[in-house]
Structures are given as C-alpha cells and as structure tokens.
Amino acid sequence: MFERVTSEKYESEMLQVLKSGDLLNFDAVIAEFDENTVGFLNPHQSRFDGVRFMVIYAGRFVFYLKLDKRQMPFSFRTHSLRISGVVRTVVRDYSRSKEFNVMRMIFEQPHLARMRKKWALGPKRKKEL
C-alpha cells in the first residue's frame, strides 16, 4: 500500500516522532469525515497551493503531512499541528467527497459482485454463501 509513496528526507523525522513521542518537527494537518464507515484508500502525494503533501487515510481520519520546504499554505495554517500546537481537525462531508466517489467506483466494479452480495448479508450470514 505504501510502496508508491515516499516521504524522502522527512521519513527519518516522522519515524523519530512516532518512536519517541516528541513534538512534530514538520507540518501536518488532520481531517476527518463525518461518518465512521469509511474505507481505506492508498496513500498518495498531492499538492495544495503548490505545496507537496503526503495524504494518508486511516478510517475516518485523513493525515496531510507536508513534504515541502515551502511555507504551509495559508488555508492550512490554523489547523497545522506544528504551527498551532493544538490538535484541531477539519470535518469533511464524506458523501460529497472525492474519496466517496473513488470508493463507489471501486465498489461498483463487476468482479466484486460476489463480495457485494456477502457484504449486503452482514457478518453473520457470510458463511451461507
């Protein structure tokens, strides 16, 4: 899932933060969807106002990690963990998001018809198929 993305020189800094619990020494923003039933998508790199970010999905949460020396985009600054020092999230409408449309396109693939039938039956009836 992560083989197509790289955080390049920021990878060691990110790993250090995760291992030590130190404060972030890079910019990051957390967003969340307004629903709990959100699937995982592959991480990818994206640009916002020309600044490069790694986007990582974790259930209803989306982490935007800045991978660029350029200044944090203005629209992200009030939610930056590093700049504000406070954990704030942006709540997004999942049903109107591009991620929802991607998940719907994946789910509607013809080769997943059998899986859709299992999912529709719920967890207790899956064994009957």
SVG drawing of the C-alpha trace seen along z (x, -y; Angstrom):
<svg xmlns="http://www.w3.org/2000/svg" viewBox="-28 -32 45 54">
<polyline fill="none" stroke="black" stroke-width="0.4" points="0.0,0.0 2.8,-2.4 5.3,-1.3 4.4,-4.0 4.9,-6.9 8.0,-8.2 8.5,-10.9 12.1,-11.2 14.2,-13.0 11.2,-13.5 10.9,-9.8 13.5,-9.6 12.0,-12.7 8.5,-11.1 9.8,-7.8 11.6,-9.6 8.3,-11.4 6.4,-8.1 9.0,-6.3 9.8,-9.0 6.5,-10.9 8.5,-14.1 6.7,-17.2 6.3,-17.4 9.2,-19.0 7.3,-19.0 3.9,-20.4 0.8,-18.1 -2.9,-18.6 -5.6,-16.1 -9.0,-16.0 -11.9,-13.6 -15.0,-12.5 -18.4,-12.9 -19.0,-9.1 -17.4,-6.1 -17.9,-3.7 -15.1,-5.0 -12.8,-2.6 -9.0,-2.8 -7.5,-4.3 -3.9,-4.1 -1.7,-6.9 -0.6,-9.3 1.1,-12.6 -0.9,-15.7 -0.3,-19.5 -2.3,-22.2 -1.5,-25.7 1.6,-24.3 2.9,-22.7 3.5,-18.9 1.8,-16.7 1.6,-13.0 -2.1,-12.1 -2.6,-9.1 -6.1,-7.6 -6.8,-5.8 -10.5,-5.0 -12.4,-8.3 -9.2,-10.3 -7.0,-11.8 -3.5,-12.9 -1.8,-15.6 2.0,-15.6 3.8,-18.5 6.8,-17.2 8.0,-20.6 10.3,-23.3 7.8,-25.9 5.6,-27.6 2.4,-25.9 -0.5,-27.1 -2.5,-29.9 -5.7,-27.8 -3.9,-25.1 -2.1,-27.2 -4.8,-27.4 -5.0,-23.6 -1.3,-22.8 -0.2,-20.7 3.2,-22.2 2.2,-25.9 -0.8,-26.0 0.5,-23.3 -3.2,-22.3 -4.9,-19.3 -7.7,-20.5 -9.4,-18.6 -11.3,-19.7 -14.6,-17.7 -15.5,-16.8 -18.7,-15.6 -17.9,-12.1 -20.9,-11.7 -19.7,-14.7 -16.0,-14.0 -13.9,-12.8 -12.9,-9.9 -16.5,-8.7 -16.7,-8.8 -13.5,-6.8 -14.8,-4.2 -18.1,-3.9 -16.3,-3.4 -14.2,-0.6 -17.2,1.0 -19.2,1.0 -16.5,3.0 -18.2,6.1 -15.7,8.5 -16.7,7.5 -20.4,8.6 -20.0,11.7 -18.3,9.6 -21.1,7.1 -23.6,9.9 -21.7,11.0 -21.4,7.5 -25.1,7.0 -25.9,10.1 -24.0,8.8 -21.4,10.6 -23.5,13.5 -24.7,14.7 -21.5,14.6 -20.8,18.3 -24.0,19.3 -22.6,18.3"/>
</svg>
